[in-house]
Amino acid sequence: MVIDLVSGSILASNNLNLAGKQLVRPGSTLKPFVLIELLDSGKLDAKQRLVCRRPLRIGSVRLDCSHTTDVVQLGADDAISYSCNSYVADVALRLGDSELVGALRRAGLDSLTGLAKSESAGHIDPPTNREQLQLTALGERGIEVTPLELLAAYRKLALRRRTGNVSPDEPVFDGLEHSITYGMAHAAYVEGMKVAGKTGTATAANNPRTHGLFVGYAPADQPEIGIVVYLQQGRGLDAAMVAQPVLAEYWQMKDKP
């Protein structure tokens, strides 16, 4: 789905009913909202570099990072661009259970968007221990959202970027751009246009197969459109690959006199 960020009107869609009804684990698309809460509350120094730990086990769940092993020490910008599970799992423990849930709710991740006539509302289960808090922050348990809710949440980020109201969260916004330029969402890169976005890969509650998500906005420096791609089977990388020709077509149309 593609929307006009200012008006909120739908510019293009495929299977709108699924986008508004299907509840899915959001995976790594949650990471920007977790880091924004930490930066806003003064609990995270964006320049502090943490070591990516492998293997990463949280309870019975193994969540090794997908980025290359040469990426060892990361700041907040890097944690978004390289989608580092280890970094986010570590810093998420600085938040209380209610702080994490509150941040996700303020993002609108359990609220109807108004983008479709018939929608489901996402749900967020408050974590009750450290492991649950980390898994929730990584979008791997305790939260399910619709693709439309993710799109609406990223629309809020894009509107902040349009107004220049990004302090003290600029490293997160930079990370979303760098994710496209050289990071985990590079498959959505469009020559000549800055794009900001995030991939997510997660399993369903009762299905070992992964689904893929890509959500973002463009042009990154003065956003005009927002986009979300959800693949019922696949990875975030696959969703970014689907988004790329859509974004390229938008840029081609915009570039015409």
Disulfide bonds with the S-S distance in Angstrom:
none
